[in-house]
C-alpha cells in the first residue's frame, strides 16, 4: 500500500485540517505498518496557479517547449506521478469562505490533465485515477455538514469522481471556531468516525 497525504491548509503549522488528516493517516499506517508514505504540504510547497503561461506550456508539444515551459509542466508531472502511485489518498481540506483553499484548488488543477488523469470517450468522460481509496478530512469553524451551505462535499465528489476516484469517505471536525470545548468535542467525534471508516475498509 502507498499512502499519499495532501495538506491543503494555507498554514504550515497548527492547521486543524492537517491535525485531522494526520489522525487518519496514523490509523491507516497502524493497520499497514509497511505502507509507503508521501506527504505533500501545499503551504510549504504550493503548486503554481494555472495561468496563461502554464496553459501555453501544457498546450505546446513536449518537443517544442522552451526550457521554462518544460520546467513548468514538470511541476505538475510530479504531482500527477504521486497520485498515480498512491493506493490511498488522504486530503486535509479546510473550509475558507465556503470553499476550498487556493492551495488545494491549484493542486486539483495540477493533477487534472486530459489524456493522463481523465479522457473523453464516445460514452462520456472517463477518470483514469481508478482503484484508490480517498479519505477527506474536513474542518470548519461553524456547522455546515449536510446543509445547503456545504459546497465542498459536492464539489469534491464531482471532481474526484471525474478523475476516477469514486471510493471517497469524509470525516468532519466542525464548530472549531466555537471555543475550546467545541474543538475537543469535534475531534472526539472525528476520532470515532475515523475508527468507523477505516475499520470498514479493513474489513
C-alpha positions in Angstrom: 0.0 0.0 0.0 1.2 3.5 -0.9 -0.4 6.4 1.1 -0.4 10.0 -0.3 -1.4 12.8 2.2 -2.2 16.2 0.9 -2.2 19.1 3.5 -4.3 21.8 1.9 -4.3 24.5 4.6 -2.7 27.9 4.0 -0.9 27.3 7.3 2.1 25.1 7.6 1.9 24.9 11.4 -1.1 24.4 13.6 -3.7 23.7 10.9 -6.7 21.8 12.2 -7.2 20.1 8.8 -3.7 18.8 9.0 -4.3 17.5 12.5 -7.3 15.6 11.3 -5.6 14.3 8.2 -2.7 13.1 10.4 -5.1 11.2 12.6 -6.5 9.3 9.5 -3.0 8.6 8.2 -1.8 7.4 11.6 -4.7 5.0 11.8 -4.1 3.7 8.3 -0.3 3.2 8.9 -1.0 1.4 12.2 -3.1 -1.1 10.3 -0.5 -1.2 7.5 3.0 -0.8 9.0 4.8 -1.5 5.8 2.9 1.1 3.8 4.8 3.6 1.7 4.0 7.2 2.6 4.3 10.5 0.7 3.4 13.9 2.2 2.8 17.0 0.1 2.3 20.1 2.2 0.8 22.8 0.0 1.6 25.6 2.4 5.3 24.8 2.4 5.4 23.9 -1.2 2.5 25.4 -3.1 1.6 24.4 -6.6 1.8 27.3 -9.1 -1.5 28.6 -10.3 -2.9 27.6 -13.7 -2.2 30.9 -15.5 -1.7 31.8 -19.1 1.9 30.8 -19.1 1.1 27.4 -17.7 -1.7 26.8 -20.3 0.8 27.8 -23.0 3.2 25.2 -21.7 0.7 22.5 -21.4 -0.7 23.0 -24.9 2.7 23.2 -26.5 4.0 19.8 -27.8 6.7 18.5 -25.5 9.4 18.6 -28.2 8.6 22.3 -28.9 8.6 23.6 -25.3 11.1 26.1 -24.1 13.2 25.2 -21.1 10.9 27.4 -18.9 7.8 25.6 -20.3 9.4 22.2 -19.7 10.2 23.1 -16.1 6.6 24.4 -15.5 5.0 21.2 -16.9 7.4 19.1 -14.8 6.0 20.5 -11.6 2.5 19.2 -12.5 4.0 16.0 -13.7 5.4 15.4 -10.2 2.0 15.9 -8.5 0.4 13.6 -11.1 3.0 10.9 -10.6 2.4 11.0 -6.8 -1.3 10.4 -7.1 -0.9 7.8 -9.8 1.3 5.8 -7.5 -1.0 6.1 -4.5 -3.4 3.4 -3.4 -4.8 5.6 -0.6 -5.2 9.3 -0.7 -5.7 11.4 2.5 -6.8 15.0 1.9 -6.7 17.6 4.7 -9.3 20.2 3.5 -10.2 23.3 5.5 -13.2 25.5 4.6 -12.3 29.0 3.6 -15.2 31.3 2.8 -17.4 28.4 1.9 -14.9 26.9 -0.5 -11.5 25.1 -0.6 -8.2 26.9 -0.2 -6.4 28.4 -3.2 -3.6 26.0 -2.5 -5.9 23.0 -2.8 -7.5 24.3 -6.0 -4.1 24.7 -7.6 -3.3 21.1 -6.7 -6.5 19.9 -8.2 -5.8 21.9 -11.4 -2.3 20.4 -11.5 -3.5 16.7 -11.4 -6.4 17.2 -13.8 -4.9 16.6 -17.2 -6.7 15.4 -20.3 -5.5 12.0 -21.6 -3.4 11.5 -18.4 -5.8 11.5 -15.4 -9.1 11.7 -17.4 -10.2 11.3 -21.0 -13.2 12.0 -23.1 -14.8 9.0 -24.9 -17.8 8.4 -27.1 -19.6 7.3 -23.9 -18.6 10.4 -22.0 -15.7 11.4 -19.7 -13.7 8.6 -18.0 -11.5 9.2 -15.0 -8.1 7.4 -15.1 -7.2 7.6 -11.4 -9.1 4.4 -10.5 -8.9 1.8 -7.7 -8.0 4.3 -5.0 -9.4 4.8 -1.5 -9.8 8.5 -0.6 -10.3 9.9 2.8 -11.1 13.6 3.1 -10.5 15.4 6.5 -12.9 18.3 6.5 -12.5 21.1 9.1 -14.8 24.1 9.6 -15.3 26.9 12.0 -19.1 26.5 12.0 -21.6 23.7 11.5 -22.2 23.1 7.8 -22.4 19.3 7.4 -25.4 18.2 5.3 -26.6 21.8 4.8 -27.0 23.9 1.6 -24.0 25.9 2.6 -21.6 23.0 2.3 -20.4 23.4 -1.2 -17.1 21.5 -0.6 -18.5 17.9 -0.3 -20.5 18.1 -3.6 -17.5 19.7 -5.3 -15.1 17.0 -4.2 -17.5 14.2 -5.0 -17.8 15.6 -8.5 -14.1 16.5 -9.1 -12.7 13.3 -7.6 -15.3 11.2 -9.3 -14.5 12.9 -12.6 -10.8 11.8 -12.2 -11.9 8.2 -11.4 -11.8 8.3 -7.6 -15.2 7.2 -6.5 -14.4 5.4 -3.2 -14.4 8.6 -1.1 -15.0 8.8 2.7 -15.5 12.1 4.5 -14.5 12.8 8.1 -15.7 16.0 9.7 -14.5 18.3 12.5 -16.9 21.2 12.8 -17.6 24.0 15.2 -13.9 24.7 15.6 -14.5 28.4 15.9 -16.9 28.0 18.8 -14.4 27.6 21.7 -12.1 25.0 23.2 -14.9 22.8 24.4 -16.3 22.6 20.9 -12.9 21.8 19.4 -12.5 18.9 21.9 -15.9 17.6 21.2 -15.4 17.9 17.4 -12.1 15.9 17.4 -13.5 13.3 19.8 -16.4 12.7 17.4 -13.9 12.7 14.4 -11.8 10.1 16.0 -14.8 7.8 16.4 -15.6 8.5 12.7 -12.1 7.6 11.7 -12.3 4.3 13.5 -15.5 3.5 11.8 -14.5 4.4 8.2 -11.0 2.8 8.4 -12.3 -0.3 10.1 -15.0 -0.6 7.4 -12.3 -0.6 4.7 -10.1 -3.0 6.6 -13.0 -5.4 6.9 
